[in-house]
């Protein structure tokens, strides 16, 4: 799912997300257009916090093991 789809599912506009993030609407628009791998973890966490959502990281080893990465 893309960021814009998450925002729309949360029932928020770009302008509302921008206010919650403390930034301008064009910055939210730019962020939503970026491939997710080009967004810093900090930016992504701020964006998701504005949607009242969280971020879960899952690492996969070359052996196929999955490790859930958590933050303190």
SEFIZA-3560 file (N, C-alpha, C; in Angstrom, 3 decimals):
REM SEFIZA-3560
<numar><xx>0.845</xx><yy>-1.174</yy><zz>0.000</zz><atom>N</atom></numar>
<numar><xx>0.000</xx><yy>0.000</yy><zz>0.000</zz><atom>CA</atom></numar>
<numar><xx>0.893</xx><yy>1.241</yy><zz>0.000</zz><atom>C</atom></numar>
<numar><xx>0.516</xx><yy>2.201</yy><zz>-0.787</zz><atom>N</atom></numar>
<numar><xx>1.273</xx><yy>3.455</yy><zz>-0.863</zz><atom>CA</atom></numar>
<numar><xx>0.886</xx><yy>4.384</yy><zz>0.285</zz><atom>C</atom></numar>
<numar><xx>1.774</xx><yy>5.362</yy><zz>0.551</zz><atom>N</atom></numar>
<numar><xx>1.525</xx><yy>6.301</yy><zz>1.647</zz><atom>CA</atom></numar>
<numar><xx>0.213</xx><yy>7.060</yy><zz>1.456</zz><atom>C</atom></numar>
<numar><xx>-0.043</xx><yy>7.520</yy><zz>0.243</zz><atom>N</atom></numar>
<numar><xx>-1.274</xx><yy>8.275</yy><zz>-0.010</zz><atom>CA</atom></numar>
<numar><xx>-2.506</xx><yy>7.421</yy><zz>0.296</zz><atom>C</atom></numar>
<numar><xx>-2.430</xx><yy>6.128</yy><zz>-0.009</zz><atom>N</atom></numar>
<numar><xx>-3.553</xx><yy>5.237</yy><zz>0.281</zz><atom>CA</atom></numar>
<numar><xx>-3.763</xx><yy>5.103</yy><zz>1.790</zz><atom>C</atom></numar>
<numar><xx>-2.666</xx><yy>5.025</yy><zz>2.540</zz><atom>N</atom></numar>
<numar><xx>-2.775</xx><yy>4.977</yy><zz>4.002</zz><atom>CA</atom></numar>
<numar><xx>-3.436</xx><yy>6.243</yy><zz>4.531</zz><atom>C</atom></numar>
<numar><xx>-3.012</xx><yy>7.395</yy><zz>3.990</zz><atom>N</atom></numar>
<numar><xx>-3.577</xx><yy>8.680</yy><zz>4.424</zz><atom>CA</atom></numar>
<numar><xx>-5.069</xx><yy>8.733</yy><zz>4.118</zz><atom>C</atom></numar>
<numar><xx>-5.428</xx><yy>8.332</yy><zz>2.908</zz><atom>N</atom></numar>
<numar><xx>-6.835</xx><yy>8.363</yy><zz>2.518</zz><atom>CA</atom></numar>
<numar><xx>-7.663</xx><yy>7.417</yy><zz>3.385</zz><atom>C</atom></numar>
<numar><xx>-7.099</xx><yy>6.255</yy><zz>3.691</zz><atom>N</atom></numar>
<numar><xx>-7.798</xx><yy>5.297</yy><zz>4.557</zz><atom>CA</atom></numar>
<numar><xx>-8.009</xx><yy>5.881</yy><zz>5.953</zz><atom>C</atom></numar>
<numar><xx>-7.066</xx><yy>6.726</yy><zz>6.395</zz><atom>N</atom></numar>
<numar><xx>-7.190</xx><yy>7.393</yy><zz>7.698</zz><atom>CA</atom></numar>
<numar><xx>-8.172</xx><yy>8.560</yy><zz>7.639</zz><atom>C</atom></numar>
<numar><xx>-8.639</xx><yy>8.901</yy><zz>6.435</zz><atom>N</atom></numar>
<numar><xx>-9.612</xx><yy>9.979</yy><zz>6.278</zz><atom>CA</atom></numar>
<numar><xx>-9.011</xx><yy>11.365</yy><zz>6.403</zz><atom>C</atom></numar>
<numar><xx>-7.726</xx><yy>11.492</yy><zz>6.057</zz><atom>N</atom></numar>
<numar><xx>-7.031</xx><yy>12.774</yy><zz>6.195</zz><atom>CA</atom></numar>
<numar><xx>-6.629</xx><yy>13.336</yy><zz>4.837</zz><atom>C</atom></numar>
<numar><xx>-6.562</xx><yy>14.658</yy><zz>4.768</zz><atom>N</atom></numar>
<numar><xx>-6.041</xx><yy>15.327</yy><zz>3.583</zz><atom>CA</atom></numar>
<numar><xx>-4.547</xx><yy>15.561</yy><zz>3.766</zz><atom>C</atom></numar>
<numar><xx>-3.874</xx><yy>15.884</yy><zz>2.676</zz><atom>N</atom></numar>
<numar><xx>-2.452</xx><yy>16.228</yy><zz>2.775</zz><atom>CA</atom></numar>
<numar><xx>-2.262</xx><yy>17.434</yy><zz>3.684</zz><atom>C</atom></numar>
<numar><xx>-3.158</xx><yy>18.389</yy><zz>3.610</zz><atom>N</atom></numar>
<numar><xx>-3.050</xx><yy>19.591</yy><zz>4.443</zz><atom>CA</atom></numar>
<numar><xx>-3.160</xx><yy>19.239</yy><zz>5.926</zz><atom>C</atom></numar>
<numar><xx>-4.066</xx><yy>18.337</yy><zz>6.266</zz><atom>N</atom></numar>
<numar><xx>-4.220</xx><yy>17.928</yy><zz>7.666</zz><atom>CA</atom></numar>
<numar><xx>-2.976</xx><yy>17.192</yy><zz>8.170</zz><atom>C</atom></numar>
<numar><xx>-2.424</xx><yy>16.333</yy><zz>7.326</zz><atom>N</atom></numar>
<numar><xx>-1.198</xx><yy>15.619</yy><zz>7.697</zz><atom>CA</atom></numar>
<numar><xx>-0.059</xx><yy>16.613</yy><zz>7.874</zz><atom>C</atom></numar>
<numar><xx>0.020</xx><yy>17.595</yy><zz>6.988</zz><atom>N</atom></numar>
<numar><xx>1.075</xx><yy>18.607</yy><zz>7.075</zz><atom>CA</atom></numar>
<numar><xx>1.013</xx><yy>19.350</yy><zz>8.405</zz><atom>C</atom></numar>
<numar><xx>-0.175</xx><yy>19.739</yy><zz>8.817</zz><atom>N</atom></numar>
<numar><xx>-0.334</xx><yy>20.437</yy><zz>10.104</zz><atom>CA</atom></numar>
<numar><xx>0.143</xx><yy>19.543</yy><zz>11.238</zz><atom>C</atom></numar>
<numar><xx>-0.253</xx><yy>18.291</yy><zz>11.212</zz><atom>N</atom></numar>
<numar><xx>0.150</xx><yy>17.354</yy><zz>12.268</zz><atom>CA</atom></numar>
<numar><xx>1.664</xx><yy>17.123</yy><zz>12.285</zz><atom>C</atom></numar>
<numar><xx>2.288</xx><yy>17.214</yy><zz>11.104</zz><atom>N</atom></numar>
<numar><xx>3.737</xx><yy>17.011</yy><zz>11.009</zz><atom>CA</atom></numar>
<numar><xx>4.515</xx><yy>18.295</yy><zz>11.255</zz><atom>C</atom></numar>
<numar><xx>3.824</xx><yy>19.429</yy><zz>11.249</zz><atom>N</atom></numar>
<numar><xx>4.504</xx><yy>20.708</yy><zz>11.405</zz><atom>CA</atom></numar>
<numar><xx>5.258</xx><yy>21.115</yy><zz>10.160</zz><atom>C</atom></numar>
<numar><xx>4.678</xx><yy>20.825</yy><zz>9.006</zz><atom>N</atom></numar>
<numar><xx>5.314</xx><yy>21.148</yy><zz>7.733</zz><atom>CA</atom></numar>
<numar><xx>4.256</xx><yy>21.697</yy><zz>6.780</zz><atom>C</atom></numar>
<numar><xx>4.643</xx><yy>21.939</yy><zz>5.541</zz><atom>N</atom></numar>
<numar><xx>3.722</xx><yy>22.467</yy><zz>4.536</zz><atom>CA</atom></numar>
<numar><xx>3.158</xx><yy>21.330</yy><zz>3.679</zz><atom>C</atom></numar>
<numar><xx>1.970</xx><yy>21.542</yy><zz>3.142</zz><atom>N</atom></numar>
<numar><xx>1.303</xx><yy>20.528</yy><zz>2.319</zz><atom>CA</atom></numar>
<numar><xx>2.154</xx><yy>20.070</yy><zz>1.137</zz><atom>C</atom></numar>
<numar><xx>2.868</xx><yy>20.971</yy><zz>0.419</zz><atom>N</atom></numar>
<numar><xx>3.692</xx><yy>20.491</yy><zz>-0.696</zz><atom>CA</atom></numar>
<numar><xx>4.755</xx><yy>19.475</yy><zz>-0.261</zz><atom>C</atom></numar>
<numar><xx>5.230</xx><yy>19.585</yy><zz>0.979</zz><atom>N</atom></numar>
<numar><xx>6.212</xx><yy>18.616</yy><zz>1.478</zz><atom>CA</atom></numar>
<numar><xx>5.585</xx><yy>17.234</yy><zz>1.653</zz><atom>C</atom></numar>
<numar><xx>4.346</xx><yy>17.198</yy><zz>2.095</zz><atom>N</atom></numar>
<numar><xx>3.634</xx><yy>15.924</yy><zz>2.232</zz><atom>CA</atom></numar>
<numar><xx>3.405</xx><yy>15.326</yy><zz>0.848</zz><atom>C</atom></numar>
<numar><xx>3.027</xx><yy>16.148</yy><zz>-0.102</zz><atom>N</atom></numar>
<numar><xx>2.823</xx><yy>15.684</yy><zz>-1.469</zz><atom>CA</atom></numar>
<numar><xx>4.105</xx><yy>15.075</yy><zz>-2.034</zz><atom>C</atom></numar>
<numar><xx>5.216</xx><yy>15.763</yy><zz>-1.826</zz><atom>N</atom></numar>
<numar><xx>6.519</xx><yy>15.261</yy><zz>-2.296</zz><atom>CA</atom></numar>
<numar><xx>6.859</xx><yy>13.924</yy><zz>-1.639</zz><atom>C</atom></numar>
<numar><xx>6.642</xx><yy>13.843</yy><zz>-0.337</zz><atom>N</atom></numar>
<numar><xx>6.934</xx><yy>12.623</yy><zz>0.413</zz><atom>CA</atom></numar>
<numar><xx>6.108</xx><yy>11.449</yy><zz>-0.121</zz><atom>C</atom></numar>
<numar><xx>4.846</xx><yy>11.695</yy><zz>-0.399</zz><atom>N</atom></numar>
<numar><xx>3.969</xx><yy>10.628</yy><zz>-0.888</zz><atom>CA</atom></numar>
<numar><xx>4.354</xx><yy>10.142</yy><zz>-2.284</zz><atom>C</atom></numar>
<numar><xx>5.007</xx><yy>10.981</yy><zz>-3.058</zz><atom>N</atom></numar>
<numar><xx>5.414</xx><yy>10.591</yy><zz>-4.409</zz><atom>CA</atom></numar>
<numar><xx>6.735</xx><yy>9.826</yy><zz>-4.448</zz><atom>C</atom></numar>
<numar><xx>7.516</xx><yy>9.902</yy><zz>-3.370</zz><atom>N</atom></numar>
<numar><xx>8.808</xx><yy>9.210</yy><zz>-3.335</zz><atom>CA</atom></numar>
<numar><xx>8.619</xx><yy>7.703</yy><zz>-3.194</zz><atom>C</atom></numar>
<numar><xx>9.519</xx><yy>6.926</yy><zz>-3.817</zz><atom>N</atom></numar>
<numar><xx>9.520</xx><yy>5.487</yy><zz>-3.513</zz><atom>CA</atom></numar>
<numar><xx>9.839</xx><yy>5.319</yy><zz>-2.029</zz><atom>C</atom></numar>
<numar><xx>9.157</xx><yy>4.410</yy><zz>-1.361</zz><atom>N</atom></numar>
<numar><xx>9.298</xx><yy>4.281</yy><zz>0.092</zz><atom>CA</atom></numar>
<numar><xx>10.745</xx><yy>4.027</yy><zz>0.507</zz><atom>C</atom></numar>
<numar><xx>11.533</xx><yy>3.359</yy><zz>-0.329</zz><atom>N</atom></numar>
<numar><xx>12.929</xx><yy>3.089</yy><zz>0.025</zz><atom>CA</atom></numar>
<numar><xx>13.787</xx><yy>4.351</yy><zz>0.013</zz><atom>C</atom></numar>
<numar><xx>13.280</xx><yy>5.445</yy><zz>-0.530</zz><atom>N</atom></numar>
<numar><xx>14.019</xx><yy>6.708</yy><zz>-0.550</zz><atom>CA</atom></numar>
<numar><xx>13.624</xx><yy>7.639</yy><zz>0.603</zz><atom>C</atom></numar>
<numar><xx>12.696</xx><yy>7.214</yy><zz>1.431</zz><atom>N</atom></numar>
<numar><xx>12.237</xx><yy>8.027</yy><zz>2.557</zz><atom>CA</atom></numar>
<numar><xx>13.015</xx><yy>7.605</yy><zz>3.797</zz><atom>C</atom></numar>
<numar><xx>13.531</xx><yy>8.580</yy><zz>4.513</zz><atom>N</atom></numar>
<numar><xx>14.277</xx><yy>8.239</yy><zz>5.732</zz><atom>CA</atom></numar>
<numar><xx>13.319</xx><yy>7.660</yy><zz>6.772</zz><atom>C</atom></numar>
<numar><xx>13.864</xx><yy>6.853</yy><zz>7.658</zz><atom>N</atom></numar>
<numar><xx>13.047</xx><yy>6.261</yy><zz>8.715</zz><atom>CA</atom></numar>
<numar><xx>12.433</xx><yy>7.356</yy><zz>9.583</zz><atom>C</atom></numar>
<numar><xx>13.190</xx><yy>8.412</yy><zz>9.815</zz><atom>N</atom></numar>
<numar><xx>12.688</xx><yy>9.536</yy><zz>10.625</zz><atom>CA</atom></numar>
<numar><xx>11.463</xx><yy>10.177</yy><zz>9.961</zz><atom>C</atom></numar>
<numar><xx>11.572</xx><yy>10.449</yy><zz>8.645</zz><atom>N</atom></numar>
<numar><xx>10.452</xx><yy>11.052</yy><zz>7.913</zz><atom>CA</atom></numar>
<numar><xx>9.238</xx><yy>10.122</yy><zz>7.932</zz><atom>C</atom></numar>
<numar><xx>9.496</xx><yy>8.846</yy><zz>7.708</zz><atom>N</atom></numar>
<numar><xx>8.405</xx><yy>7.878</yy><zz>7.661</zz><atom>CA</atom></numar>
<numar><xx>7.707</xx><yy>7.782</yy><zz>9.016</zz><atom>C</atom></numar>
<numar><xx>8.480</xx><yy>7.772</yy><zz>10.087</zz><atom>N</atom></numar>
<numar><xx>7.886</xx><yy>7.716</yy><zz>11.432</zz><atom>CA</atom></numar>
<numar><xx>7.045</xx><yy>8.966</yy><zz>11.717</zz><atom>C</atom></numar>
<numar><xx>7.525</xx><yy>10.135</yy><zz>11.302</zz><atom>N</atom></numar>
<numar><xx>6.760</xx><yy>11.382</yy><zz>11.500</zz><atom>CA</atom></numar>
<numar><xx>5.450</xx><yy>11.336</yy><zz>10.722</zz><atom>C</atom></numar>
<numar><xx>5.532</xx><yy>10.886</yy><zz>9.478</zz><atom>N</atom></numar>
<numar><xx>4.348</xx><yy>10.793</yy><zz>8.629</zz><atom>CA</atom></numar>
<numar><xx>3.334</xx><yy>9.830</yy><zz>9.250</zz><atom>C</atom></numar>
<numar><xx>3.812</xx><yy>8.646</yy><zz>9.639</zz><atom>N</atom></numar>
<numar><xx>2.913</xx><yy>7.652</yy><zz>10.221</zz><atom>CA</atom></numar>
<numar><xx>2.327</xx><yy>8.120</yy><zz>11.545</zz><atom>C</atom></numar>
<numar><xx>3.111</xx><yy>8.824</yy><zz>12.344</zz><atom>N</atom></numar>
<numar><xx>2.599</xx><yy>9.365</yy><zz>13.608</zz><atom>CA</atom></numar>
<numar><xx>1.450</xx><yy>10.335</yy><zz>13.338</zz><atom>C</atom></numar>
<numar><xx>1.554</xx><yy>11.108</yy><zz>12.261</zz><atom>N</atom></numar>
<numar><xx>0.481</xx><yy>12.034</yy><zz>11.887</zz><atom>CA</atom></numar>
<numar><xx>-0.796</xx><yy>11.275</yy><zz>11.532</zz><atom>C</atom></numar>
<numar><xx>-0.638</xx><yy>10.039</yy><zz>11.067</zz><atom>N</atom></numar>
<numar><xx>-1.791</xx><yy>9.193</yy><zz>10.737</zz><atom>CA</atom></numar>
<numar><xx>-2.231</xx><yy>8.349</yy><zz>11.931</zz><atom>C</atom></numar>
<numar><xx>-1.539</xx><yy>8.540</yy><zz>13.064</zz><atom>N</atom></numar>
<numar><xx>-1.758</xx><yy>7.723</yy><zz>14.259</zz><atom>CA</atom></numar>
<numar><xx>-1.513</xx><yy>6.254</yy><zz>13.950</zz><atom>C</atom></numar>
<numar><xx>-0.438</xx><yy>6.011</yy><zz>13.194</zz><atom>N</atom></numar>
<numar><xx>-0.018</xx><yy>4.658</yy><zz>12.822</zz><atom>CA</atom></numar>
<numar><xx>1.424</xx><yy>4.468</yy><zz>13.269</zz><atom>C</atom></numar>
<numar><xx>1.882</xx><yy>3.247</yy><zz>13.243</zz><atom>N</atom></numar>
<numar><xx>3.250</xx><yy>2.952</yy><zz>13.653</zz><atom>CA</atom></numar>
<numar><xx>4.013</xx><yy>2.248</yy><zz>12.552</zz><atom>C</atom></numar>
<numar><xx>5.275</xx><yy>1.996</yy><zz>12.828</zz><atom>N</atom></numar>
<numar><xx>6.160</xx><yy>1.348</yy><zz>11.869</zz><atom>CA</atom></numar>
<numar><xx>6.733</xx><yy>0.091</yy><zz>12.504</zz><atom>C</atom></numar>
<numar><xx>6.666</xx><yy>-1.010</yy><zz>11.787</zz><atom>N</atom></numar>
<numar><xx>7.254</xx><yy>-2.272</yy><zz>12.224</zz><atom>CA</atom></numar>
<numar><xx>8.300</xx><yy>-2.660</yy><zz>11.193</zz><atom>C</atom></numar>
<numar><xx>9.515</xx><yy>-2.977</yy><zz>11.659</zz><atom>N</atom></numar>
<numar><xx>10.587</xx><yy>-3.386</yy><zz>10.761</zz><atom>CA</atom></numar>
<numar><xx>10.826</xx><yy>-4.880</yy><zz>10.909</zz><atom>C</atom></numar>
<numar><xx>10.912</xx><yy>-5.558</yy><zz>9.786</zz><atom>N</atom></numar>
<numar><xx>11.156</xx><yy>-6.987</yy><zz>9.769</zz><atom>CA</atom></numar>
<numar><xx>12.398</xx><yy>-7.238</yy><zz>8.931</zz><atom>C</atom></numar>
<numar><xx>13.428</xx><yy>-7.798</yy><zz>9.542</zz><atom>N</atom></numar>
<numar><xx>14.661</xx><yy>-8.125</yy><zz>8.827</zz><atom>CA</atom></numar>
<numar><xx>14.608</xx><yy>-9.594</yy><zz>8.427</zz><atom>C</atom></numar>
<numar><xx>15.060</xx><yy>-9.882</yy><zz>7.212</zz><atom>N</atom></numar>
<numar><xx>15.123</xx><yy>-11.255</yy><zz>6.733</zz><atom>CA</atom></numar>
<numar><xx>16.573</xx><yy>-11.603</yy><zz>6.455</zz><atom>C</atom></numar>
<numar><xx>17.060</xx><yy>-12.675</yy><zz>7.056</zz><atom>N</atom></numar>
<numar><xx>18.448</xx><yy>-13.091</yy><zz>6.854</zz><atom>CA</atom></numar>
<numar><xx>18.565</xx><yy>-13.902</yy><zz>5.568</zz><atom>C</atom></numar>
<numar><xx>19.802</xx><yy>-14.119</yy><zz>5.127</zz><atom>N</atom></numar>
<numar><xx>20.023</xx><yy>-14.914</yy><zz>3.916</zz><atom>CA</atom></numar>
<numar><xx>19.553</xx><yy>-16.357</yy><zz>4.106</zz><atom>C</atom></numar>
<numar><xx>19.475</xx><yy>-16.809</yy><zz>5.354</zz><atom>N</atom></numar>
<numar><xx>18.989</xx><yy>-18.164</yy><zz>5.651</zz><atom>CA</atom></numar>
<numar><xx>17.460</xx><yy>-18.228</yy><zz>5.663</zz><atom>C</atom></numar>
<numar><xx>16.820</xx><yy>-17.072</yy><zz>5.492</zz><atom>N</atom></numar>
<numar><xx>15.363</xx><yy>-17.035</yy><zz>5.473</zz><atom>CA</atom></numar>
<numar><xx>14.724</xx><yy>-16.786</yy><zz>6.824</zz><atom>C</atom></numar>
<numar><xx>15.553</xx><yy>-16.568</yy><zz>7.848</zz><atom>N</atom></numar>
<numar><xx>15.010</xx><yy>-16.252</yy><zz>9.169</zz><atom>CA</atom></numar>
<numar><xx>14.463</xx><yy>-14.832</yy><zz>9.167</zz><atom>C</atom></numar>
<numar><xx>13.378</xx><yy>-14.633</yy><zz>9.888</zz><atom>N</atom></numar>
<numar><xx>12.797</xx><yy>-13.306</yy><zz>10.018</zz><atom>CA</atom></numar>
<numar><xx>12.962</xx><yy>-12.827</yy><zz>11.447</zz><atom>C</atom></numar>
<numar><xx>13.410</xx><yy>-11.578</yy><zz>11.577</zz><atom>N</atom></numar>
<numar><xx>13.643</xx><yy>-10.994</yy><zz>12.895</zz><atom>CA</atom></numar>
<numar><xx>12.892</xx><yy>-9.678</yy><zz>12.970</zz><atom>C</atom></numar>
<numar><xx>12.004</xx><yy>-9.555</yy><zz>13.948</zz><atom>N</atom></numar>
<numar><xx>11.271</xx><yy>-8.317</yy><zz>14.165</zz><atom>CA</atom></numar>
<numar><xx>12.175</xx><yy>-7.355</yy><zz>14.917</zz><atom>C</atom></numar>
<numar><xx>12.420</xx><yy>-6.190</yy><zz>14.335</zz><atom>N</atom></numar>
<numar><xx>13.270</xx><yy>-5.180</yy><zz>14.960</zz><atom>CA</atom></numar>
<numar><xx>12.379</xx><yy>-4.220</yy><zz>15.724</zz><atom>C</atom></numar>
<numar><xx>12.670</xx><yy>-4.039</yy><zz>16.979</zz><atom>N</atom></numar>
<numar><xx>11.875</xx><yy>-3.137</yy><zz>17.808</zz><atom>CA</atom></numar>
<numar><xx>12.747</xx><yy>-2.011</yy><zz>18.321</zz><atom>C</atom></numar>
<numar><xx>12.119</xx><yy>-0.911</yy><zz>18.628</zz><atom>N</atom></numar>
<numar><xx>12.857</xx><yy>0.204</yy><zz>19.216</zz><atom>CA</atom></numar>
<numar><xx>12.449</xx><yy>0.326</yy><zz>20.675</zz><atom>C</atom></numar>
<numar><xx>13.361</xx><yy>0.859</yy><zz>21.507</zz><atom>N</atom></numar>
<numar><xx>13.068</xx><yy>0.949</yy><zz>22.946</zz><atom>CA</atom></numar>
<numar><xx>11.910</xx><yy>1.878</yy><zz>23.251</zz><atom>C</atom></numar>
//
